[in-house]
Amino acid sequence: MSAFAPVSDAELAQARRDPQFRQRLLKRSLELLLARLQKLRAKPAAADASPKQIREGVQLAVRLAELIQADPGRPSGA
């Protein structure tokens, strides 16, 4: 898994203008989050994250998925 790279101001500006770029950015963020959650889940209970943090990550993943599905700029059939 690659290291987390925060979204830059330039990427945010482009996402506001370009619906397809916004979709790619949302999908990339969701993929990174899911990979990190899977990694945390595989560790023993004494690992980095508490159950509360994992729950928050899952809630964020659901929200990202909703944004991807509801995005008006999403090409039809995608």
C-alpha positions in Angstrom: 0.0 0.0 0.0 1.3 3.4 -0.8 1.8 6.1 1.8 -1.0 8.5 2.4 -0.6 11.6 0.3 -3.0 14.4 1.3 -5.1 16.1 -1.3 -3.5 19.3 -2.5 -5.2 22.7 -2.9 -4.6 22.4 -6.6 -6.3 19.0 -6.7 -9.3 20.4 -4.8 -9.6 23.3 -7.2 -9.4 20.9 -10.2 -12.0 18.6 -8.6 -14.4 21.6 -8.3 -14.1 22.3 -12.0 -13.7 18.8 -13.4 -16.4 16.2 -12.5 -14.3 13.3 -13.9 -11.3 14.3 -11.9 -13.5 14.6 -8.8 -14.6 11.0 -9.4 -11.1 9.7 -9.7 -10.1 11.6 -6.6 -13.0 10.2 -4.6 -12.3 6.7 -5.8 -8.6 6.9 -5.0 -9.4 8.2 -1.5 -11.9 5.3 -1.0 -9.4 2.7 -2.2 -6.7 4.1 0.2 -9.1 4.2 3.1 -10.3 0.6 2.5 -6.8 -0.7 2.2 -5.8 1.0 5.5 -8.9 -0.3 7.3 -8.1 -3.8 6.0 -4.6 -3.5 7.3 -5.7 -2.3 10.7 -8.3 -5.1 10.9 -5.7 -7.7 10.3 -3.6 -6.5 13.2 -4.0 -7.7 16.8 -6.3 -5.8 19.1 -3.3 -3.9 20.6 -2.6 -2.3 17.3 -2.6 1.3 16.2 -6.3 1.9 16.0 -9.1 1.6 18.5 -12.5 0.1 17.5 -13.9 3.6 17.6 -11.3 4.8 15.0 -12.1 1.8 12.8 -15.8 2.5 13.1 -15.1 6.1 12.0 -13.1 4.9 9.1 -15.9 2.7 8.0 -18.4 5.5 8.3 -16.1 7.7 6.2 -15.8 4.9 3.6 -19.6 4.7 3.3 -19.8 8.5 2.9 -17.2 8.4 0.1 -19.1 5.6 -1.6 -22.3 7.7 -1.4 -20.5 10.7 -2.9 -19.2 8.6 -5.7 -22.6 7.2 -6.5 -24.5 10.5 -6.2 -22.0 12.6 -8.2 -23.9 14.5 -10.9 -20.8 14.6 -13.0 -20.5 10.8 -13.1 -20.7 9.5 -16.7 -23.8 7.4 -17.1 -23.3 3.6 -17.0 -20.1 4.0 -14.9 
